[in-house]
Amino acid sequence: MKKCCDMKGFLSFLMLHLIGKQSMSGDDIRTELEKRKGTKPSPGTIYPVLKTLCENGWIEEVPSQGKEKKYQLTSSGKQELKNANKKFMCMFYDMK
């Protein structure tokens, strides 16, 4: 199984982080990233990462009655996020 930080840079890490806070759809993630970056990522940027996160077993679709798919972390996704956080902190802790 791949590691989060070895995939599409920090986007996978950030998306796991956001979904770990609350169940989110692809559009929710795009909107949140727009708040943080000032530009809204295209669906072609977000949805392939969501697909990869699902294939790795780190997120799963939340059962809903609407058309919009929302995702939540799986137990292995929570562990992967924890590991990615540790790696991130080790890499950037000394940077000022």
Phi and psi in degrees as a GROMACS rama.xvg file:
@    title "Ramachandran Plot"
@    xaxis  label "Phi"
@    yaxis  label "Psi"
@TYPE xy
-71.9677  159.29  LYS-2
-96.181  148.17  LYS-3
-55.7132  -49.1176  CYS-4
-74.8139  -6.41368  CYS-5
-92.1448  -4.80409  ASP-6
-86.7263  -123.677  MET-7
-87.5073  65.9629  LYS-8
58.1495  -140.322  GLY-9
-87.5711  -7.09039  PHE-10
-62.5564  -42.956  LEU-11
-62.7445  -43.3798  SER-12
-60.2176  -47.4832  PHE-13
-65.0771  -39.7673  LEU-14
-67.0466  -40.1377  MET-15
-60.8456  -42.2837  LEU-16
-60.2239  -47.3235  HIS-17
-64.8621  -45.3845  LEU-18
-67.157  -28.4605  ILE-19
-67.3807  -25.1159  GLY-20
-78.1803  -38.6394  LYS-21
-164.638  157.467  GLN-22
-62.1089  134.681  SER-23
-139.257  152.586  MET-24
-95.3575  171.126  SER-25
-58.8509  -40.7095  GLY-26
-68.6355  -36.6068  ASP-27
-58.7701  -42.9448  ASP-28
-65.1044  -44.3645  ILE-29
-58.5496  -43.1163  ARG-30
-65.4114  -43.1079  THR-31
-64.3174  -41.6528  GLU-32
-66.2575  -33.6096  LEU-33
-63.6029  -40.6811  GLU-34
-60.0942  -38.5048  LYS-35
-81.6561  -37.6364  ARG-36
-102.783  -23.5843  LYS-37
94.1735  -11.6048  GLY-38
-130.871  147.474  THR-39
-93.2671  120.855  LYS-40
-62.656  150.646  PRO-41
-73.7357  156.899  SER-42
-57.4666  -32.3283  PRO-43
-67.5748  -14.6661  GLY-44
-90.1164  -42.4326  THR-45
-80.117  -48.1808  ILE-46
-67.8413  -34.6108  TYR-47
-62.8191  -34.5208  PRO-48
-68.8871  -42.5916  VAL-49
-57.9116  -42.3658  LEU-50
-60.9458  -44.5238  LYS-51
-63.8575  -42.7336  THR-52
-62.2988  -37.9822  LEU-53
-66.2203  -45.7452  CYS-54
-61.9985  -32.9674  GLU-55
-79.3491  -6.95269  ASN-56
80.0098  18.4067  GLY-57
-91.9219  -23.164  TRP-58
-133.14  160.57  ILE-59
-143.766  154.791  GLU-60
-71.4476  137.586  GLU-61
-87.1091  127.779  VAL-62
-58.3987  129.403  PRO-63
-146.081  164.912  SER-64
-95.3894  -16.683  GLN-65
-85.9585  179.219  GLY-66
-78.8167  -28.5611  LYS-67
-72.1088  127.985  GLU-68
-85.1713  128.973  LYS-69
-115.165  151.919  LYS-70
-123.379  151.026  TYR-71
-133.801  160.072  GLN-72
-72.4903  145.085  LEU-73
-90.0296  175.457  THR-74
-63.2197  -38.0319  SER-75
-71.0362  -29.3091  SER-76
-66.598  -39.3742  GLY-77
-63.0498  -41.1117  LYS-78
-67.0488  -42.2519  GLN-79
-63.4978  -39.9806  GLU-80
-64.5222  -40.8371  LEU-81
-61.098  -45.4059  LYS-82
-64.8877  -41.0761  ASN-83
-65.7999  -37.905  ALA-84
-61.4737  -43.828  ASN-85
-61.5703  -45.3978  LYS-86
-63.1737  -43.1796  LYS-87
-59.6006  -47.1749  PHE-88
-62.5416  -40.6353  MET-89
-63.5978  -38.0211  CYS-90
-72.6219  -37.6267  MET-91
-115.189  1.52383  PHE-92
-57.4517  -42.6743  TYR-93
-84.9769  -5.517  ASP-94
-77.9429  139.53  MET-95
